[in-house]
Amino acid sequence: MAKPQFGIQLYSVRDLCEKDYLGTIRQIAEIGYKNVELAGYYGVSAKELKATLADAGLNANSAHIGLNLAEPIADQVKRQLEYAQELGLKRYIVPYYPLQENTTEEGVAKMAAILTEAAEIVTAGGLEFGYHNHAFEFAKINGVPAIDLLFERLSPELVFAEFDLGWVKVGGEDPAAYLRKYKGRVPVVHAKDFKEDGVDTEIGRGTVDWDSALQAAEETGVEYVIIEQERYDVGSLESAKLNYAWFKARGW
């Protein structure tokens, strides 16, 4: 299998994006990144954002697009889909659902129904639809991780998994094993590392076994490995540089 491409989720530099979104995109390109995953548009039109990404030589294959459970699902998804289509995205990914508020079979069934409703609209509009996990989806229901019960209810034709490999580890599971378990259903993963105390850190400085995880990603056909970091011992841009250097030093 071909080695995945790597990139960065722009949530990793959200503090800079809030001040100067398009300028931050250019700074990410200057580091050397070729791929980004979007996380919010900061009031920029799809036309302007698309032009900025192209001028910077960046590929934006996917975006994290939240669900507001207080608003009708169809209305918001159609609105978000229109922007994503104009931008030319391939993948529409929901980054969070509050399953931890009701980690039961009933809660999983409700979550699956909501994701399916959204996925049907997105796939009909020509994009792929995915879900990004945290650690709480690995809580067990009758001995089975909730995330497995969830994906049993979700059609592989409608919903792919964007496994966050750091959160899989924090959730008590082996990232490489989960990639192999869902082979063919995981086109994109997040690379996030955590220290022993549960605080996230730069790739290679935490507890995730990246040799096995990235080997599994390559073997199972993952297309993109997207770096995401939520806190920093250094500035967010410096962190992005360190993570880029880590991947490049390993021949990526």
Summary of the structure (lengths in Angstrom):
residues: 252
radius of gyration: 17.4
end to end distance: 14.3
largest distance: 51.5
contacts: 833
relative contact order: 0.15
helix: 47%
strand: 18%
